[in-house]
């Protein structure tokens, strides 16, 4: 399914720009909190460029606490895939006495 949200994802010479309203709700934020959360290190963003059969696509991943949003976009910034999920944190196994 292709989501056509023109002008919301911009790719320009290796830089990615995205409208805060496009990602905020999936990350449990108001759009006005997105930039502040990034600056505070609470919201992590990652961009990966596709190679081989994925050439011409980008995977944008946004993570805040247990919230994760992944967008696959083409070179024009059109959203090809969108996946929003909650990530469970792993529990560390208690060490048994030897």
Backbone as ProteinMPNN parsed JSONL, in Angstrom:
{"seq_chain_A": "XXXXXXXXXXXXXXXXXXXXXXXXXXXXXXXXXXXXXXXXXXXXXXXXXXXXXXXXXXXXXXXXXXXXXXXXXXXXXXXXXXXXXXXXXXXXXXXXXX", "coords_chain_A": {"N_chain_A": [[0.844, -1.181, 0.0], [0.613, 2.16, -0.859], [1.207, 5.205, 0.604], [0.325, 8.385, -0.057], [1.696, 11.195, 0.715], [2.403, 14.018, -0.05], [5.207, 16.162, 0.069], [5.782, 15.778, 2.752], [7.887, 14.082, 3.443], [11.136, 14.786, 2.757], [13.877, 14.439, 0.66], [17.075, 15.44, 0.246], [20.035, 15.777, -1.183], [21.282, 13.788, 0.467], [20.331, 14.548, 2.938], [17.572, 14.25, 5.15], [14.297, 15.313, 5.547], [11.402, 15.618, 7.523], [7.967, 15.982, 8.233], [6.855, 16.792, 11.448], [4.29, 16.109, 12.257], [3.769, 13.801, 10.884], [5.022, 11.721, 12.2], [4.62, 11.964, 14.953], [2.223, 11.052, 16.461], [2.42, 8.225, 16.345], [4.57, 7.845, 17.965], [3.8, 8.559, 20.433], [3.657, 11.292, 20.959], [3.033, 14.85, 20.825], [3.02, 16.861, 17.9], [4.485, 19.227, 18.385], [6.34, 18.445, 20.251], [8.26, 16.847, 19.105], [10.81, 17.764, 17.986], [12.05, 18.778, 20.296], [12.212, 16.42, 21.824], [13.996, 14.968, 20.26], [16.303, 16.537, 20.477], [16.787, 16.207, 23.197], [17.57, 13.63, 23.268], [15.733, 11.632, 23.598], [14.223, 10.746, 21.54], [15.13, 8.838, 18.905], [16.469, 8.835, 15.681], [16.933, 7.176, 12.591], [18.407, 6.701, 9.417], [18.53, 4.742, 6.562], [19.986, 3.861, 3.524], [18.837, 2.12, 0.722], [20.293, -0.718, -0.955], [21.354, -2.696, -3.791], [18.675, -4.742, -4.611], [17.014, -3.022, -3.246], [17.691, -0.495, -3.952], [17.229, 2.989, -4.376], [15.384, 3.294, -2.44], [14.611, 4.252, 0.941], [15.01, 3.553, 4.382], [13.473, 4.735, 7.133], [13.759, 5.015, 10.511], [12.261, 5.558, 13.59], [12.524, 5.949, 17.034], [11.253, 5.915, 20.277], [11.402, 5.4, 23.554], [9.409, 2.662, 24.168], [8.133, 2.806, 21.776], [8.098, 2.416, 18.259], [8.591, 3.482, 14.951], [8.607, 2.76, 11.591], [9.414, 3.746, 8.374], [9.302, 3.198, 4.919], [10.53, 4.768, 2.189], [10.456, 6.167, -1.136], [12.711, 7.614, -3.609], [11.485, 10.017, -4.2], [10.283, 10.706, -1.889], [7.884, 9.554, -1.315], [5.78, 7.587, 0.714], [6.121, 4.202, 0.976], [5.827, 1.999, 2.612], [4.645, 1.535, 5.936], [5.179, 1.012, 9.319], [4.181, 0.708, 12.533], [4.962, 0.081, 15.864], [5.077, -1.431, 19.16], [7.816, -1.956, 21.161], [8.997, -4.585, 22.996], [10.83, -4.676, 25.98], [13.707, -6.539, 26.723], [13.998, -8.872, 29.33], [16.518, -9.277, 31.661], [18.094, -12.276, 32.379], [18.235, -13.711, 35.565], [21.233, -14.257, 37.318], [22.383, -17.441, 38.139], [23.567, -18.934, 41.1], [26.776, -20.475, 41.134]], "CA_chain_A": [[0.0, 0.0, 0.0], [1.388, 3.387, -0.956], [0.587, 6.363, 1.227], [0.799, 9.543, -0.789], [1.688, 12.387, 1.546], [3.363, 14.854, -0.756], [5.834, 17.249, 0.795], [6.022, 15.5, 4.159], [9.226, 13.513, 3.544], [11.975, 15.427, 1.749], [15.234, 13.906, 0.537], [17.831, 16.467, -0.462], [21.493, 15.63, -1.087], [21.646, 12.98, 1.623], [19.622, 15.011, 4.133], [16.165, 13.849, 5.187], [13.406, 16.186, 6.309], [10.086, 14.995, 7.678], [7.037, 16.772, 9.029], [6.655, 16.227, 12.781], [2.937, 15.548, 12.361], [3.759, 12.484, 10.252], [5.563, 10.691, 13.092], [4.346, 12.243, 16.359], [1.202, 10.206, 17.103], [2.93, 6.863, 16.474], [5.608, 7.825, 18.99], [3.206, 9.017, 21.687], [4.008, 12.697, 21.126], [2.372, 15.924, 20.098], [4.007, 17.336, 16.925], [5.341, 20.279, 18.949], [7.329, 17.828, 21.142], [9.185, 15.994, 18.352], [12.156, 18.329, 17.915], [12.57, 18.828, 21.665], [12.545, 15.04, 22.213], [15.223, 14.6, 19.544], [17.418, 17.272, 21.097], [17.013, 15.643, 24.533], [18.033, 12.252, 23.122], [14.641, 10.716, 23.916], [13.738, 10.265, 20.253], [16.268, 8.478, 18.068], [16.107, 8.681, 14.268], [17.964, 6.507, 11.792], [18.092, 6.636, 7.992], [19.363, 3.776, 5.839], [19.771, 3.889, 2.075], [18.771, 0.78, 0.148], [21.275, -1.142, -1.956], [20.957, -3.848, -4.619], [17.254, -4.728, -5.0], [16.333, -1.934, -2.536], [18.234, 0.793, -4.411], [16.177, 3.976, -4.621], [14.501, 3.337, -1.271], [15.215, 4.606, 2.217], [14.29, 3.076, 5.572], [13.554, 5.72, 8.2], [13.303, 4.402, 11.75], [12.154, 6.493, 14.706], [12.297, 5.173, 18.249], [11.119, 6.672, 21.526], [10.979, 4.442, 24.575], [8.972, 1.393, 23.58], [7.46, 3.091, 20.502], [8.956, 2.413, 17.074], [7.933, 3.748, 13.678], [9.508, 2.533, 10.462], [8.869, 4.162, 7.082], [10.084, 2.934, 3.713], [10.161, 5.803, 1.228], [11.219, 6.141, -2.382], [13.557, 8.794, -3.798], [10.646, 11.216, -4.254], [9.729, 10.943, -0.558], [6.579, 8.891, -1.159], [5.818, 6.496, 1.679], [5.742, 2.93, 0.373], [5.426, 1.126, 3.719], [4.617, 2.171, 7.262], [4.999, 0.027, 10.376], [4.256, 1.27, 13.87], [4.875, -1.022, 16.819], [5.614, -1.275, 20.512], [8.928, -2.885, 21.32], [9.132, -5.077, 24.373], [12.203, -4.698, 26.493], [14.135, -7.855, 27.189], [14.354, -9.029, 30.737], [17.796, -9.964, 31.843], [17.965, -13.468, 33.199], [18.97, -13.628, 36.839], [22.36, -15.184, 37.371], [22.266, -18.512, 39.12], [24.841, -19.204, 41.784], [27.473, -21.648, 40.608]], "C_chain_A": [[0.885, 1.237, 0.0], [0.593, 4.514, -0.322], [1.155, 7.591, 0.548], [0.628, 10.79, 0.063], [2.753, 13.309, 0.976], [3.909, 15.955, 0.152], [6.146, 16.951, 2.247], [7.376, 14.852, 4.395], [10.033, 14.114, 2.401], [13.366, 14.814, 1.808], [16.008, 14.885, -0.317], [19.314, 16.29, -0.198], [21.936, 14.883, 0.167], [20.986, 13.405, 2.92], [18.157, 14.619, 4.021], [15.408, 14.838, 6.05], [12.035, 15.544, 6.365], [9.222, 15.869, 8.575], [6.779, 16.063, 10.354], [5.289, 15.555, 12.914], [2.845, 14.146, 11.763], [4.199, 11.386, 11.208], [5.108, 10.818, 14.55], [3.385, 11.254, 17.022], [1.702, 8.78, 17.322], [3.975, 6.734, 17.583], [5.107, 8.349, 20.334], [3.517, 10.472, 21.998], [3.022, 13.608, 20.425], [3.411, 16.426, 19.091], [4.961, 18.397, 17.478], [6.434, 19.717, 19.858], [8.416, 17.05, 20.399], [10.609, 16.531, 18.372], [12.804, 18.373, 19.298], [12.997, 17.437, 22.141], [13.806, 14.558, 21.506], [16.431, 15.271, 20.184], [17.781, 16.703, 22.461], [17.509, 14.199, 24.477], [16.982, 11.209, 23.456], [14.036, 10.09, 22.663], [14.945, 10.061, 19.346], [15.77, 8.27, 16.64], [17.275, 8.051, 13.527], [17.488, 6.445, 10.343], [19.071, 5.683, 7.326], [18.982, 3.819, 4.365], [19.812, 2.469, 1.54], [19.856, 0.534, -0.883], [20.715, -2.353, -2.696], [19.475, -3.735, -4.977], [16.452, -3.636, -4.301], [16.859, -0.557, -2.931], [17.077, 1.733, -4.742], [15.177, 4.078, -3.489], [15.314, 3.712, -0.037], [14.35, 4.029, 3.334], [14.551, 4.096, 6.674], [12.97, 5.083, 9.453], [13.359, 5.443, 12.855], [11.808, 5.676, 15.943], [12.283, 6.096, 19.46], [10.577, 5.718, 22.579], [10.614, 3.132, 23.915], [8.247, 1.577, 22.246], [8.474, 3.068, 19.364], [8.085, 2.65, 15.838], [8.965, 3.553, 12.585], [8.762, 2.909, 9.183], [9.833, 3.748, 5.988], [9.591, 3.962, 2.699], [10.997, 5.654, -0.028], [11.99, 7.453, -2.511], [12.778, 10.1, -3.889], [10.018, 11.54, -2.906], [8.353, 10.342, -0.354], [6.723, 7.717, -0.202], [5.276, 5.234, 1.019], [5.243, 1.947, 1.427], [5.509, 1.907, 5.011], [4.339, 1.088, 8.29], [5.213, 0.709, 11.716], [4.094, 0.13, 14.855], [5.39, -0.593, 18.184], [6.678, -2.342, 20.668], [9.001, -3.288, 22.784], [10.595, -5.046, 24.762], [12.501, -6.098, 27.004], [14.41, -7.826, 28.678], [15.669, -9.758, 30.814], [17.575, -11.151, 32.767], [18.81, -13.305, 34.464], [20.091, -14.664, 36.818], [22.133, -16.208, 38.461], [23.605, -18.696, 39.807], [25.458, -20.484, 41.267], [27.869, -22.605, 41.667]], "O_chain_A": [[1.817, 1.33, 0.798], [-0.562, 4.746, -0.677], [2.367, 7.806, 0.581], [-0.457, 11.368, 0.123], [3.876, 13.36, 1.478], [3.166, 16.592, 0.899], [6.729, 17.797, 2.925], [7.966, 15.052, 5.457], [9.673, 13.978, 1.232], [13.957, 14.69, 2.881], [15.649, 15.136, -1.467], [19.799, 16.616, 0.885], [22.867, 15.31, 0.85], [21.075, 12.685, 3.914], [17.575, 14.651, 2.937], [15.835, 15.162, 7.159], [11.56, 14.991, 5.373], [9.702, 16.428, 9.561], [6.513, 14.862, 10.373], [5.154, 14.547, 13.608], [1.937, 13.387, 12.102], [3.794, 10.234, 11.049], [5.209, 9.85, 15.304], [3.722, 10.675, 18.055], [1.44, 8.187, 18.368], [4.228, 5.636, 18.078], [5.891, 8.556, 21.26], [3.628, 10.85, 23.165], [2.275, 13.184, 19.544], [4.599, 16.417, 19.41], [6.123, 18.452, 17.076], [7.368, 20.44, 20.204], [9.398, 16.634, 21.014], [11.53, 15.804, 18.745], [13.98, 18.039, 19.444], [14.033, 17.297, 22.791], [14.599, 13.82, 22.09], [17.461, 14.633, 20.402], [18.951, 16.712, 22.845], [17.831, 13.609, 25.509], [17.301, 10.027, 23.585], [13.412, 9.031, 22.727], [15.686, 11.001, 19.059], [14.76, 7.601, 16.423], [18.439, 8.346, 13.794], [16.318, 6.172, 10.074], [20.284, 5.796, 7.501], [17.803, 3.815, 4.013], [20.717, 1.702, 1.868], [20.284, 1.445, -1.591], [19.726, -2.952, -2.273], [19.059, -2.744, -5.578], [15.328, -3.345, -4.71], [16.505, 0.442, -2.305], [16.071, 1.318, -5.317], [14.227, 4.857, -3.562], [16.529, 3.518, 0.018], [13.123, 4.018, 3.245], [15.689, 4.298, 7.096], [11.814, 4.659, 9.455], [14.37, 6.122, 13.037], [10.92, 4.825, 15.912], [13.166, 6.933, 19.645], [9.429, 5.282, 22.501], [11.417, 2.553, 23.183], [7.795, 0.599, 21.65], [9.567, 3.624, 19.479], [6.996, 2.092, 15.706], [10.062, 4.109, 12.644], [7.642, 2.459, 8.94], [11.044, 3.927, 6.119], [8.402, 4.027, 2.388], [12.094, 5.096, -0.002], [11.928, 8.303, -1.624], [13.341, 11.174, -3.679], [9.3, 12.533, -2.779], [7.714, 10.59, 0.669], [7.677, 6.943, -0.296], [4.133, 5.194, 0.563], [4.34, 1.154, 1.162], [6.327, 2.814, 5.163], [3.378, 0.331, 8.156], [6.295, 1.225, 11.997], [3.196, -0.699, 14.708], [6.037, 0.442, 18.341], [6.451, -3.507, 20.34], [9.06, -2.447, 23.681], [11.478, -5.355, 23.961], [11.663, -6.748, 27.629], [14.982, -6.873, 29.208], [15.895, -10.741, 30.109], [16.939, -11.027, 33.814], [19.942, -12.824, 34.421], [19.911, -15.792, 36.359], [21.735, -15.869, 39.575], [24.655, -18.621, 39.168], [24.758, -21.459, 40.995], [28.465, -23.641, 41.371]]}, "name": "protein", "num_of_chains": 1, "seq": "XXXXXXXXXXXXXXXXXXXXXXXXXXXXXXXXXXXXXXXXXXXXXXXXXXXXXXXXXXXXXXXXXXXXXXXXXXXXXXXXXXXXXXXXXXXXXXXXXX"}
